[in-house]
Amino acid sequence: MNIFLKCLLMGAIVIFLNCMAGNCRAEPVLKKGGRLAITGDSITEQKLYSKYLETYFLVCVPELDIKIIQLGWGGERAPGFAARMEYDLISWKPTVVTTCYGMNDGSYTKYNENIGRNYENGMRMIITNVLNAGATIIVGSPGVVDSQTWQQNQPDYDIVYNDNLNQLREIDRRLAEEYKCPFADVYGAMMSAMTNAKAVLGLEYPVAGSDGVHAGPNGQLVMAYAFLRALGMDGNIGTITVDFPAKASSTEGHSIVNCTTGIVEVISSRYPFCFSGGSNDPNGTISILPFVPLQQDLNRFMLVVRKLPAAQAEIQWGKSAKKFSRAQLEQGINLAAEFLDNPFSKSFSEVLTAVGQKQNYETIMIKGMFAGFRYLDSTFKDDSVYAQARDTLRQRLIAKQEENMASLKNMVKPVRHRIEIRPCQDQP
């Protein structure tokens, strides 16, 4: 089949998804002081979408004080995680858990009943164990394989395997309904973004990664979007309202320091989410933004200007300036969407890097130490000296993870920034 026709076919698959992760927001799931565990296979262990989730909670909604751990494990299937979750998950005492399995469970072949049965059994064990531990579970579907980079030597194989992943997605959806759990449609969000992005940026633009499976920053931002929507985030970063020329107010998380003629100085403890890369770079996050409604759904930092004495005004925020009409400014413009390089970008990047370092430690802790405990327990059965040493080491490892979380919170400092509103004499 022609590759362009394949792309159109994939688009047809998602046209009917009117309530995918990007189109309907759940009620808020995480409460103040909540503990979120992010679980999954090697796509999770890449520490990209998990890093975006943790950074979002740190800087966009810091008042929630959410603690997060990343528990991804390369090559894992749902039954495999079910077997290790007592050691690696339950003992951490999460209040909310996200799952993202299915990519390996599909066995990289055509869907059959045995694949579906094994996956459903594994997911049922995970869901029931999380619920029995008193936590909430966000049942996440698998993502997609890329229509261009996945198995290029096997024509139409991407359609075959995406059909498999879609079947597993529907199992997740049914289980979420059965257990009355939130559902994160990662597959739907990624398929929609991939179809639309390739139509504009070209078929060679990978959304599910250069190997067709492990998405880069662009595709993993879509994954983060699906989970944040399922988690019920409302996306209200804040609003700055200016009655021109010299009166301003702000919503929670922002305070007005000074307002003179068209110049507003603000201190913000809430950051907008920030992005990287170029307009067609899959190794950054900017290129995917036109194809996922993240800015309007999850990242609204609004500027409203009233009583403007001209038909338009130039707005400068940071190093950049853009013109907007009086009507646009009265309705409100989203600073986070209009100014991708903004006064928060540097601080945001520093936090994002630190989150990645923290999650690297968690991978070492889980795969290097806790996995060993599981095997050693049978060797040193009924050995009280071993048990005491194990528990002491485990407690210290968790304490270090808690210290890392506290350090991250401390590095998120309020940002002082300036918005300039310059009425234009010329007509728009």
C-alpha positions in Angstrom: 0.0 0.0 0.0 1.2 3.5 -0.8 2.7 5.1 2.3 0.6 8.2 1.9 -2.6 6.1 1.7 -1.4 4.3 4.9 -1.2 7.6 6.6 -4.7 8.5 5.5 -5.9 5.2 6.8 -4.4 5.8 10.2 -6.1 9.1 10.2 -9.5 7.5 9.5 -8.9 5.2 12.6 -8.9 8.2 14.9 -11.5 10.5 13.3 -14.3 8.9 15.4 -12.5 9.3 18.7 -14.4 12.3 20.0 -13.6 11.6 23.6 -9.9 10.6 23.4 -7.5 11.9 26.1 -7.3 15.2 24.4 -10.9 16.0 24.2 -12.5 15.4 27.6 -10.9 16.2 30.9 -11.5 14.1 34.0 -12.1 15.4 37.4 -8.9 16.1 39.4 -7.4 12.9 40.7 -4.3 14.0 42.6 -5.0 15.8 45.9 -2.6 18.1 47.7 0.4 16.2 49.1 -0.4 13.2 46.8 2.2 10.5 45.7 2.2 9.6 42.1 4.0 6.5 40.7 4.6 6.3 37.0 4.9 2.7 35.7 5.6 1.2 32.3 8.1 -0.5 30.0 11.2 0.8 28.2 9.1 3.7 26.8 8.6 4.9 30.4 12.2 4.1 31.4 13.3 6.6 28.7 12.3 9.1 31.3 10.8 11.6 28.9 7.0 11.7 29.4 7.6 10.9 33.1 10.0 13.8 33.3 7.5 16.1 31.7 4.8 15.0 34.2 7.0 15.6 37.2 8.2 18.9 35.9 4.6 20.0 35.3 3.6 19.3 38.8 6.7 21.0 40.2 6.4 24.3 38.3 2.9 24.6 36.9 1.0 23.6 40.0 3.6 23.7 42.8 0.9 24.3 45.4 -0.3 20.7 45.1 3.1 19.5 46.5 3.0 16.2 44.6 5.7 13.6 45.1 6.6 11.4 42.2 8.6 8.2 41.4 9.3 6.7 38.0 9.3 2.9 37.9 9.8 2.1 34.2 11.5 -1.2 33.2 12.7 -2.0 29.7 11.1 -5.0 28.0 8.4 -5.4 30.7 4.9 -6.7 30.1 1.9 -6.2 32.3 2.2 -9.6 34.1 5.9 -8.8 34.8 5.1 -5.6 36.6 2.3 -7.4 38.5 4.9 -9.7 39.9 7.3 -7.0 41.1 4.9 -4.3 42.3 4.8 -5.4 45.9 8.5 -4.6 46.2 8.8 -1.6 43.9 5.4 0.1 44.0 3.2 -0.7 47.0 5.9 -0.2 49.6 6.4 3.4 48.3 2.7 4.0 49.3 1.5 5.8 46.3 -1.9 7.6 46.2 -2.1 7.5 42.4 -0.5 5.1 39.9 -0.3 5.5 36.1 0.3 2.5 33.9 1.6 2.3 30.3 1.9 -1.3 29.1 1.0 -3.1 25.9 3.8 -2.4 23.5 5.7 -5.6 24.5 2.5 -7.5 25.4 1.5 -7.4 21.8 4.5 -9.6 21.0 5.2 -7.5 17.8 2.9 -9.6 15.7 -0.7 -9.7 14.6 -3.3 -9.6 17.4 -4.8 -12.9 18.6 -7.0 -13.9 21.5 -4.1 -15.3 23.5 -2.3 -12.0 23.4 -5.4 -10.2 24.5 -6.1 -12.7 27.3 -2.6 -12.5 28.7 -2.6 -8.8 28.7 -6.0 -8.5 30.3 -5.0 -10.9 33.1 -1.8 -8.9 33.8 -3.7 -5.6 33.8 -6.4 -7.0 36.1 -3.7 -8.1 38.6 -2.1 -4.6 38.5 -5.4 -2.8 38.9 -6.7 -5.0 41.7 -3.4 -4.8 43.6 -3.3 -1.0 43.3 -6.9 -0.7 44.4 -6.4 -3.1 47.3 -3.5 -0.9 48.4 -6.0 2.1 48.7 -4.6 4.0 45.7 -6.2 5.3 42.5 -5.0 3.9 39.2 -4.9 5.7 35.9 -5.2 2.9 33.3 -3.0 4.0 30.4 -3.2 2.5 27.0 -0.1 1.6 25.0 1.1 4.1 22.4 1.6 3.5 18.7 4.4 2.4 16.3 5.5 4.9 13.7 3.9 4.6 10.3 7.3 5.3 8.6 10.1 4.2 10.9 8.6 0.9 12.2 9.7 -2.2 10.3 10.2 -0.4 7.0 11.2 -3.7 5.3 7.8 -5.2 6.0 5.0 -3.4 4.0 1.9 -2.5 6.0 3.4 -4.0 9.2 2.8 -0.7 11.0 -0.9 -1.0 10.3 -0.9 -4.6 11.5 0.8 -3.8 14.8 -1.1 -0.6 15.4 -4.3 -2.7 15.1 -2.9 -5.0 17.7 -2.1 -2.0 20.0 -5.6 -0.6 19.4 -7.1 -3.9 20.5 -5.0 -3.7 23.7 -6.1 -0.1 24.1 -9.7 -1.2 24.0 -9.0 -3.8 26.7 -7.6 -1.0 28.9 -10.7 1.1 28.2 -13.0 -1.7 29.2 -11.1 -2.5 32.4 -11.1 1.2 33.4 -14.9 1.3 32.9 -15.3 -2.0 34.8 -13.2 -0.9 37.8 -14.4 2.7 37.5 -10.9 4.1 37.0 -9.7 7.0 34.9 -8.4 6.0 31.5 -5.6 7.7 29.6 -5.9 7.1 25.9 -2.2 7.4 24.9 -2.9 5.5 21.7 -5.6 7.9 20.5 -3.6 11.0 21.4 -0.4 9.7 19.6 -2.3 8.4 16.5 -4.0 11.7 16.1 -0.8 13.7 16.5 1.2 11.4 14.2 -1.4 11.5 11.4 -1.7 15.2 11.5 2.0 16.0 12.0 3.1 13.8 9.1 0.5 15.4 6.8 2.2 18.8 7.4 5.8 18.0 8.2 6.2 15.0 6.0 6.0 11.2 6.3 9.7 11.1 7.4 8.9 13.1 10.6 8.9 10.4 13.3 6.4 10.7 16.2 7.0 7.2 17.6 10.8 7.5 17.4 13.5 6.7 14.9 13.1 2.9 15.7 9.3 3.2 15.4 8.7 2.3 19.1 10.6 4.6 21.4 9.2 8.1 20.9 11.5 11.0 21.1 10.7 14.2 23.0 7.9 15.2 20.5 5.9 12.0 20.9 6.5 11.7 24.6 5.1 15.2 25.1 1.9 13.8 23.6 2.0 10.9 26.0 2.4 13.4 28.9 -0.5 15.3 27.6 -2.8 12.2 27.6 -1.8 11.4 31.2 -2.2 15.0 32.5 -5.7 15.1 31.0 -6.6 11.8 32.6 -5.2 13.2 35.9 -7.7 16.0 35.6 -5.4 19.0 35.3 -7.4 22.1 34.4 -4.5 24.0 32.7 -5.1 27.3 34.4 -1.6 28.6 35.0 -2.8 32.1 35.7 -4.2 35.3 34.4 -2.7 38.8 34.4 -5.4 41.5 33.8 -4.4 45.1 32.9 -6.7 48.1 32.8 -4.6 50.3 30.7 -2.6 52.3 31.5 -1.6 51.6 35.1 -3.9 49.2 36.9 -3.2 45.4 37.1 -4.4 42.4 39.0 -3.4 38.7 39.0 -4.8 35.3 39.9 -3.3 32.8 42.4 0.4 32.0 41.9 1.3 35.5 40.6 1.6 38.9 42.3 1.9 42.3 40.7 5.0 44.2 41.9 4.5 47.3 39.9 2.3 48.8 37.2 3.1 52.0 35.4 2.0 53.2 32.0 1.8 50.0 30.0 4.5 48.2 32.0 3.6 45.4 34.4 6.1 43.7 36.7 5.1 40.4 38.1 6.5 37.7 40.4 5.2 34.2 39.6 5.5 31.1 41.7 3.7 29.2 39.0 5.5 28.7 35.7 4.0 28.0 32.3 5.2 24.8 30.7 8.1 25.6 28.3 9.4 23.9 25.2 12.6 23.2 23.2 13.8 22.5 19.7 12.8 23.8 16.2 9.7 23.8 14.2 10.3 20.4 12.5 12.7 18.9 15.1 11.5 15.6 16.6 14.2 15.8 19.2 12.5 18.8 20.7 9.0 19.5 21.8 8.1 22.7 19.8 7.5 20.8 16.5 4.6 18.7 17.9 2.7 21.6 19.5 0.5 22.4 16.4 -0.8 18.8 16.5 -1.7 18.3 20.2 -4.0 20.8 22.1 -1.6 21.1 25.0 -1.4 24.8 25.1 -5.1 25.5 25.3 -5.9 22.5 27.5 -3.0 22.4 30.0 -0.9 25.6 29.6 -3.0 28.7 29.8 -1.1 31.7 31.1 -3.3 34.5 30.0 -2.9 38.3 29.5 -6.0 40.4 29.4 -5.8 44.1 28.4 -8.8 46.4 28.8 -9.3 50.1 27.9 -6.6 50.0 25.3 -6.5 53.5 23.6 -5.6 52.1 20.1 -6.8 49.4 17.7 -3.7 47.3 18.4 -0.8 47.0 20.7 2.7 45.5 20.7 3.2 43.1 23.6 6.8 42.5 24.7 7.5 39.6 27.1 11.1 38.7 27.5 13.2 39.3 24.4 10.2 38.9 22.0 7.5 41.3 20.9 4.3 40.6 18.9 1.3 42.7 17.9 -2.3 41.9 18.8 -5.6 43.6 18.1 -7.6 45.3 20.9 -10.3 42.6 20.5 -7.7 39.8 21.0 -6.3 41.5 24.1 -9.7 42.1 25.6 -10.5 38.4 25.1 -7.1 37.4 26.4 -4.0 36.0 24.8 -2.1 32.9 26.0 1.4 34.2 26.7 2.7 30.6 27.0 1.5 29.8 23.4 2.5 33.2 21.8 5.9 33.5 23.4 7.7 30.1 23.3 11.0 31.6 24.3 10.0 33.5 27.4 11.3 34.6 30.9 10.5 31.2 32.4 12.4 29.2 29.8 15.8 29.1 31.5 14.5 28.2 35.0 12.1 25.6 33.5 15.0 23.9 31.6 17.1 23.8 34.7 14.3 22.1 36.7 13.6 19.7 33.8 17.3 18.6 33.8 17.3 18.1 37.6 14.1 16.0 37.3 15.9 13.8 34.8 18.8 13.3 37.2 16.4 12.4 40.1 14.6 9.8 37.9 17.9 8.3 36.9 18.6 7.6 40.5 15.2 5.9 40.8 16.0 3.6 37.9 19.2 2.6 39.6 17.4 2.1 42.9 14.7 -0.1 41.4 16.7 -2.1 38.9 20.0 -2.2 40.7 18.9 -2.8 44.3 15.3 -3.6 44.8 15.4 -6.3 42.0 18.3 -7.9 43.9 16.3 -8.0 47.1 13.6 -10.0 45.4 16.1 -12.7 44.4 18.1 -12.7 47.6 15.0 -13.1 49.8 14.6 -16.7 48.7 18.3 -17.4 49.2 18.4 -15.9 52.7 15.0 -17.1 53.8 14.4 -16.9 57.6 17.8 -15.1 58.0 17.0 -12.3 60.4 20.5 -10.6 59.9 19.9 -10.4 56.2 16.3 -9.2 56.7 17.5 -6.4 59.0 20.3 -5.3 56.6 17.9 -5.4 53.7 15.3 -3.3 55.4 17.9 -0.8 56.6 19.3 -0.4 53.1 15.9 -0.2 51.6 14.8 2.5 54.0 18.0 4.5 53.3 17.4 4.3 49.5 13.9 5.5 49.8 15.0 8.3 52.2 17.5 9.4 49.5 14.7 9.5 47.0 12.7 11.6 49.4 15.7 14.0 49.8 15.9 14.3 46.0 12.3 15.2 45.8 12.7 17.9 48.5 15.8 19.3 46.6 13.8 19.6 43.4 11.0 21.5 45.2 13.6 23.9 46.7 15.1 24.7 43.4 11.8 26.0 42.0 12.2 29.7 42.7 9.6 32.4 41.8 10.4 34.2 38.5 10.2 38.0 38.2 9.2 39.1 34.8 8.0 42.1 32.9 5.1 42.6 30.4 5.2 45.7 28.2 2.1 47.0 26.4 2.8 49.5 23.7 -0.3 50.9 21.9 0.3 51.3 18.2 -0.6 54.4 16.3 -1.0 52.6 13.0 -4.1 50.7 12.2 -4.0 46.8 12.1 
